[in-house]
Amino acid sequence: MNLWMEKEARYCARNYDPLPVVLGSGKGVWLRDVHGKSYLDMMSAYSAVSFGHGHPALLAALTEQAQRLAVTSRAFHTDQLGPFLERLCSMTGQAKALPMNTGAEAVETAIKAARKWGYKVKRIPDNKAQVIVCHGNFAGRTTTLVGFSSEPQYRGGFGPFAPGFVSIPFGDAAALEAAITSHTAAFLLEPIQGEGGIVVPPPGYLAACRAICARHDVLLICDEVQTGLGRTGRLLACDHEAVKPDGLILGKALGGGLLPVSAFLAREDVMDVFGPGDHGSTFGGNPLAAAVGSAALRVLQEENLVERASSMGDYLMAGLRKLRHPAIRDVRGKGLLIGLELDPAWISGRAFCEKLMHAGLLTKDTHSTVVRFAPPLVITQDELDTALGIIRAVFDALPAKEAAAGAAEPLIV
């Protein structure tokens, strides 16, 4: 163990289990460790670095705004927030937005909005509102959000949990309709489950959910913290089925890989349930975050990164499917959000990721069996060829039915 790892082990809570590499710098799709070795970044900090490391336009926006004005709180107006939210609402087709910092905060905001809408607009009896969620979901780490997780470790030791959530199977529209009651305010889901293992629902699922929610006056809220802003080859993952949600949650890439920036967006009657004092955030919507968020949205459009994610995603998916190694159970995903599921009888996800690391490629597994490949959207075909060559070489070097090296701890986002 080197000095940097020793200091983390000594002073940091052990709520993560990082790969044994100490990173010191990054540029574009490449990372460099403190010893000078380069690695291809195939994870993008769980989609937060969709524009690559150190994008010059984003760094310029950050430094220019930081020199002018960074944080004021929402006690005052600034010249950055309005234009940022105007651009964000215009791009996503939503009426209004409420800026926050982390994805978890934005999900909590969506839940508060859904409940208050349920009481004020739908006239659900006080304290009876329910939100339907899906098995395998990942919404964040607050006590409310882990309370409706189906992952035992995320819940263990953190109760009691908030009531009011009903969990159904993901990808089953009939289960959604059966779960709706007169107390149902909203259905909250990820269009593609990222932490759940890059799980893609059956074709037509989201459109069917849209129709069911409209029929029963239930809000459809899409959590696109990981899947939004081009990651799946569309601006939003729900665009694959031409679905417009009543509420939309964005984060990660919205901060350009430089700052935590998130937002809950919704139609007017949903957002209008909030009044002064109902909700807030000291840092949410600060001028620095708004300037960087605006620049990130400009880069997304000007560099055609949605289209690039679609074409490069198709290329990467085809390359992975050509590997045809017996250790591969499945390759699935959309755009540049791809999961490669391994047979644990051959090798664990953690052990596979460590082999990739030694070969010069960085990513992490989820649930010990699924290796995620979600590089920055700026990645080129040549760089994908480099990644595919590394992945192929690791598979080729696997001995027959290698014993799975100790199951990895559940991935923390």
Residue, then its C-alpha position, 0 to 999 in steps of 0.5 A: m500500500n502506498l502513501w496516498m492509500e495509507k492516508e485514505a485508510r487512516y483518515c477516511a471512512r471505509n464506505y468505498d472499496p476503490l481499485p488499487v490505483v491513485l490518480g493524479s491527472g486527467k485529460g479527455v478520456w485519459l487518466r494518469d496515475v501518480h506514477g505517470k501510467s495512463y489509463l483509458d477512462m471507461m466509467s466517466a465517474y458514473s456519467a458525471v464526466s460525460f464531456g471528458h476530463g478538463h474540457p477547455a470550454l467548461l474550464a473557461a466557464l468555471t474560472e471566469q465565473a469563479q473570478r466574478l461571483a461564486v456563491t450567494s445563496r438563493a436569498f438574492h437573484t443572480d445573472q446566471l441562474g435564469p439563463f441556465l434554467e431557461r436553456l435547460c427547460s427549453m432543451t428538455g421540454q419542461a416548464k420549470a426547474l428547481p436547481m439542487n446539487t447532487g442527484a440524491e437531492a434532486v430525487e428528494t425534491a421530486i418526492k416532495a413535489a409529488r407528495k405536495w402535488g398529490y395533496k394540493v392538486k389530486r386531493i389525496p388525504d393528508n399523509k396518505a400519498q404513495v409513490i410507486v418505485c421499481h425493484g432494483n432501483f438506485a436513487g441515492r444514499t439518503t435515508t428516505l432513498v435507501g428506504f425504498s431500495s431492494e438492495p439489503q446492504y443499502r438498507g441494513g442498519f439505517g432504519p426506520f425508513a419513511p413510509g409511502f413507497v410501493s415497489i413493483p418489478f421493473g419492466d412490468a407495465a401490468a404491475l404498475e397498473a395493478a399497484i395504482t390506488s386513489h392514493t398514488a401520487a407518482f411513479l418514479l423510475e430510471p428508464i434504464q437501471g444503471e446501478g441495478g446492472i445496466v438493465v434495459p426494460p422491454p421495448g414499449y415499456l416506458a410508453a405503456c407506463r406513460a399511458i397508464c399514468a395519464r389514465h390514472d392521473v399519476l405523475l410519471i417522474c423519470d430519474e435520468v441522473q445517469t441516463g440523461l444528457g446524451r448518455t444513451g444516444r438520445l438527449l434523454a433516455c425516455d426520448h427513445e420511446a418519445v415519452k415526455p415525463d411529468g417530472l424529470i431528474l437530472g444531475k451528474a453530467l449537468g455539472g460538466g465533471l467539475l461541480p455537483v449540479s442537479a435539477f428537478l424539472a416538471r410541468e407548471d402545476v407540479m412545480d407551482v406547489f412550492g412556495p417560498g420556504d417550502h424547499g431550498s438549498t444554500f448551494g443549489g443554483n449558485p452562480l458558479a454551478a449555473a455558469v458551468g451547467s450552461a456551458a455543459l449544455r452548450v458543449l452537448q449541443e455544439e459538439n453533437l455529443v448526443e449523436r456521437a454517443s449513439s454512433m460510438g455506442d453502436y460501435l462499442m456494443a458491436g465490438l463487445r458482442k464480437l468477443r464471444h468468450p464463454a465467460i460473457r453472459d450478456v452485453r446490454g445497454k443503449g448508447l454509451l451506457i453498456g453492461l457486460e455481464l460475466d459468469p461468476a464461475w469464470i471470474s468476478g466483476r471485481a477481479f475482471c476490473e482489476k485485470l483491466m486496470h493493470a492493462g490500462l483501462l479503468t471501470k468498476d463492476t456492479h453487483s459483482t457480475v456486471v462490468r459497466f462501460a460508460p466512457p466520456l461522450v467525446i471518445t473516438q473510434d480509435e480510442l474505443d478500438t484501444a479499449l476493445g483490444i484491452i478487453r479482448a486481451v484480458f478475456d484471452a488471458l483468462p484460464a478456464k473457469e478461473a475461480a471467482a476472486g472474492a465477490a466485490e462489495p456492492l458498488i457505491v455511487 
